[in-house]
Structures are given as structure tokens and as C-alpha cells.
């Protein structure tokens, strides 16, 4: 009879299990800051893209309906408004996706030709140095693009 060396025992010892959990814990600690930075960056990208979509909606609505559309700043929101039957109607509303995101919204008028009364340089930022800020650039002709904030609009 052999004692202590059975071939039928399979599994992990307590020491092996503790070492494996330790390695997993170390890898998790290293990955969390990178994951947090990615979440913040995604919030900025989503916000600037949503802002661009709202602007393009306003421009297409102005051209389609052959009327002047107003982009109005209201607190931290951007309202797409039209005057219909003497009443100001809000067609669409933009709100930042997260409270940490700051956007330098401006009041603008979009003419029925798709042109604006003034060019715009709208900064989208979370005031965090670990993430890249963005700008929505809109020319007076109505053309727009999204770029990194460091490139500015010029």
C-alpha cells in the first residue's frame, strides 16, 4: 500500500491558487487606469459626434424646409428651434452625455441656404489632461468637421 502519492488526486494546492489570484490582482491593478482613461475619452468622442449630428440636423432642416433655424444655447443644452405659425418650436435638443464634459456652445442662425450668420469654433473638453479634447468647427458657409482641439479650426 502506498501512502501520500496517489495518482487519482487532481487539482490545485492552496499555494498555487494564491499565486494565481495574486497574478490576476496585479494585472487588474495595472489595467484599471488605462480602462478609466478609455471611458473618459469615449465620452468626449461620443459628445462631440452627437453635437455634430445635431448641427447637421439643423442645417438639413433649414435647407429642407426653406426656413431659418436657430441654434440656441440654454444652460448646458443646444436647442434647434424654428418659428412655425408664430410659435417657436424646439425640433431637437443636445445635452452633454456626462456632467464632467464642458462645451462652449454658441447661439447661431442657420439660413435656408445652409449658411450660418457666423463661423463657430466649439470646444468639447472634460478638463482632464489625460484625455484629448475636440472641436466642432463650422464655417460660415455651413461646412463642418470634428478635429482634435490642439489643431484648432484654422
Secondary structure, 3 states (H helix, E strand, C coil): CCCCCCCCCCCCCHHHHHHHHHHHHHHHHHHHHHHHHHHHHHHHHHHHHHHHHHHHHHHHHHHHHCCCEEEEEECCEEEEEEEECCEEEEEEEEECCCCCCEECCCCEEECCCCCECCCEEEEEECCCCCCCCEEEEECCCCCEEEEEHHHCCC
